[in-house]
């Protein structure tokens, strides 16, 4: 059974940092790729950053040089380090797992990130 459980969201001031975590079941290598998506208020869900089983990473231009996706394959955890946060980063952040290329997608319950002074 696939389970993705996020944590680490919260309220932070502009310029601050947060680290999101996602506990993955059964294992990270069960999936073709894993990533972080976000859904700002009143907007569609969008890709933030993604990493394939082979370790290839990509991220949205809006977060390049500020956000970093990483994983701990021994603990089956996915991370998103977010630095220099801006108010426009405010969103619900979701952990995502792709079972195969073009195959089923699985989602966590989401964690709220609010950037405000």
C-alpha positions as CSV (number, residue, x, y, z in Angstrom):
1,X,0.0,0.0,0.0
2,X,1.3,3.4,-1.0
3,X,1.5,6.0,1.7
4,X,3.0,9.5,1.5
5,X,3.1,11.6,4.7
6,X,4.3,15.1,4.6
7,X,5.5,17.3,7.5
8,X,7.4,20.5,8.1
9,X,5.0,23.2,6.9
10,X,4.2,26.3,8.8
11,X,4.3,30.1,9.0
12,X,7.6,31.8,8.1
13,X,8.6,35.4,7.4
14,X,9.8,36.5,4.0
15,X,13.5,35.5,3.6
16,X,13.2,32.6,6.0
17,X,13.6,28.9,5.4
18,X,11.6,25.7,5.9
19,X,12.4,22.0,5.3
20,X,9.5,19.8,4.2
21,X,9.7,16.0,4.7
22,X,7.8,13.1,3.2
23,X,7.9,9.6,4.5
24,X,7.4,7.1,1.7
25,X,5.9,3.7,1.8
26,X,6.8,1.1,0.6
27,X,10.2,2.4,-0.6
28,X,11.5,5.3,-2.7
29,X,12.8,2.9,-5.3
30,X,9.3,1.5,-5.8
31,X,8.6,4.6,-7.9
32,X,9.8,5.9,-11.2
33,X,10.0,9.4,-9.8
34,X,9.1,11.5,-6.8
35,X,8.5,15.2,-6.4
36,X,7.0,18.1,-4.7
37,X,4.0,20.1,-6.1
38,X,2.2,23.1,-4.6
39,X,-1.2,24.7,-5.0
40,X,-1.4,28.4,-4.2
41,X,-4.7,29.8,-3.1
42,X,-7.1,30.0,-6.0
43,X,-4.6,28.5,-8.5
44,X,-3.8,25.1,-10.0
45,X,-1.4,22.6,-8.6
46,X,2.1,23.1,-10.1
47,X,5.4,21.2,-10.1
48,X,8.0,22.5,-7.7
49,X,10.8,19.9,-8.0
50,X,11.1,16.3,-9.0
51,X,13.8,13.6,-8.9
52,X,13.8,10.3,-10.8
53,X,14.8,6.9,-9.6
54,X,18.1,7.4,-11.3
55,X,18.7,10.7,-9.5
56,X,17.9,13.2,-12.3
57,X,16.4,16.4,-10.8
58,X,14.4,19.2,-12.3
59,X,12.6,22.2,-10.7
60,X,10.4,25.1,-11.6
61,X,12.2,28.3,-12.7
62,X,10.4,30.2,-9.9
63,X,12.3,28.3,-7.2
64,X,15.6,27.6,-8.9
65,X,18.6,28.6,-6.7
66,X,16.2,28.8,-3.6
67,X,14.7,25.3,-3.3
68,X,16.5,21.9,-3.3
69,X,15.0,18.5,-3.5
70,X,16.8,15.6,-1.9
71,X,16.1,12.1,-0.7
72,X,17.4,9.6,1.9
73,X,16.9,6.2,0.3
74,X,17.9,4.4,3.5
75,X,15.1,6.1,5.5
76,X,12.7,6.3,2.5
77,X,12.3,10.0,2.9
78,X,12.0,12.9,0.4
79,X,12.9,16.4,1.4
80,X,12.4,19.9,0.1
81,X,14.7,22.6,1.5
82,X,13.2,26.0,0.9
83,X,15.4,29.1,1.4
84,X,14.8,32.8,0.7
85,X,11.0,32.2,0.9
86,X,8.7,34.8,-0.7
87,X,5.0,35.5,-0.1
88,X,4.3,34.0,-3.5
89,X,5.6,30.7,-2.2
90,X,2.5,30.5,0.0
91,X,0.7,27.3,-0.9
92,X,-0.3,23.8,0.1
93,X,2.7,21.6,-0.7
94,X,2.2,18.0,-1.8
95,X,4.5,15.0,-2.0
96,X,4.0,13.0,-5.2
97,X,5.0,9.6,-6.4
98,X,4.9,8.3,-10.0
99,X,4.6,4.6,-10.1
100,X,5.9,4.5,-13.7
101,X,6.5,6.9,-16.5
102,X,3.0,8.1,-17.5
103,X,1.6,5.7,-14.9
104,X,-0.4,6.1,-11.7
105,X,0.3,9.1,-9.4
106,X,0.0,9.0,-5.7
107,X,-0.3,12.1,-3.4
108,X,0.2,12.9,0.2
109,X,-2.3,14.9,2.3
110,X,-0.5,18.2,1.8
111,X,1.2,20.6,4.2
112,X,0.5,24.3,4.4
113,X,3.3,26.8,3.9
114,X,2.5,30.4,4.6
115,X,5.1,33.1,4.0
116,X,4.1,36.4,5.6
117,X,5.4,39.1,7.9
